[in-house]
Amino acid sequence: MKKWYPEDWRFRIEVVQVGDENRPEECRMGLEPGDTFEGSYGTPADFCPTAFVKIFPSMEVVRCGGDLRNLGGTGSSEITFPCPDGVVLFRLNGERQAQ
């Protein structure tokens, strides 16, 4: 694979909570509070593909200059969201990269 496009945003996804008792057994992927994933465009390694389908549109909003506060975020490039199963709570944070 040859990466040719310089990505201008980097994203960090953090696991905030897992189920009611923060036990990895409650998550099919075994995620735990404090687990973090970083990337720019593709699905980060070992990240839940089902949750990525839900978070990707928020990443696109940030890349296109939108403001996540319009979607309930806590900052222009930060939002907390549950996974599609409702078991894991994630926090997405975008950071613009210097070109």
CORUR-V201391 format. One record per pair of residues at least 12 apart in sequence whose C-alpha atoms are under 6 Angstrom apart, sorted by the first residue. I is the first residue (numbers start at 1). J is the second residue. Records with the same first field share a line. If there is no record, write none. Layout:
BEGIN
I=J / J
END
This chain:
BEGIN
8=96 / 97
9=40 / 95 / 96 / 97
10=39 / 40 / 94 / 95
11=38 / 39 / 40 / 93 / 94
12=37 / 38 / 92 / 93
13=36 / 37 / 91 / 92
14=35 / 36 / 90 / 91
15=33 / 34 / 35 / 90
16=33 / 89 / 90
17=33 / 88 / 89
18=87 / 88
19=87
51=83
62=77
77=93 / 94
78=92 / 93
79=91 / 92
END
